[in-house]
Every structure is written in structure tokens, then in C-alpha cells.
Amino acid sequence: MKTDTDYEWIDDCFRVEQKSYGTWTSYDKENKGLVTALFKESCISGTRFYLKGLQEGWDNISENVVYDGTVGGKL
């Protein structure tokens, strides 16, 4: 079993780990999986983007936007 010393912490917020199929997964300090990507660099940048969104409240958007896919008028 791996310990905290086996991981490289990125930005002191999350760590990345390569899985058996070659994908990379990031984990927070509570060991919750965050982002999975094909490349380590993509996993790091995707996790940074995801955490920034959480910090800025993107997950708490209370507005429900409904788009209409019809075209009005004569074509």
C-alpha cells in the first residue's frame, strides 16, 4: 500500500497517480478522485481547472438555463 510519501503533491492540493491502463487520475487530500486523463500534464491542468471552478462556485449555479432549438420565422 502506498503512503503519502510515495506521491508527489501538486500545488500542495492534489496528487496524480498512473493507473494500470496508462491513464492518470488526480486525488485530493481526502483521497477523493477528481480528474482522469490520458496524459499526466492533461490530468494536472484539468484538475487545476476543476479546483478553480469549485473555488469560484461554478458548481453552485442556481439558474436553470433552457435553450430552444427551434428557428422562428420563415426560412
C-alpha positions, -999 to 999 in steps of 0.1 A, spaced: 0 0 0 13 35 -9 18 62 17 17 100 14 55 100 9 51 79 -23 32 107 -40 42 140 -55 18 166 -43 9 192 -70 4 228 -57 1 212 -22 -36 205 -31 -38 172 -51 -17 143 -63 -17 123 -95 -12 86 -100 -8 65 -131 -33 36 -133 -28 2 -147 -43 11 -181 -19 40 -185 -44 67 -176 -37 93 -149 -61 101 -120 -58 130 -96 -69 128 -59 -74 155 -33 -61 153 3 -91 132 14 -82 107 -13 -113 116 -34 -108 110 -72 -110 143 -91 -100 140 -128 -89 112 -151 -69 119 -183 -47 101 -208 -16 122 -200 -1 134 -168 1 170 -179 -36 169 -190 -46 155 -157 -27 182 -138 -41 211 -159 -76 196 -158 -75 192 -121 -63 228 -116 -92 240 -138 -117 218 -119 -105 231 -85 -106 267 -97 -142 262 -107 -151 248 -73 -133 276 -56 -152 302 -77 -185 285 -71 -192 271 -106 -210 241 -90 -235 263 -72 -251 280 -101 -288 283 -92 -301 294 -126 -315 267 -149 -310 278 -184 -333 262 -210 -324 267 -247 -349 264 -275 -336 246 -306 -363 258 -330 -359 286 -355 -387 311 -357 -398 329 -388 -398 319 -425 -367 303 -440 
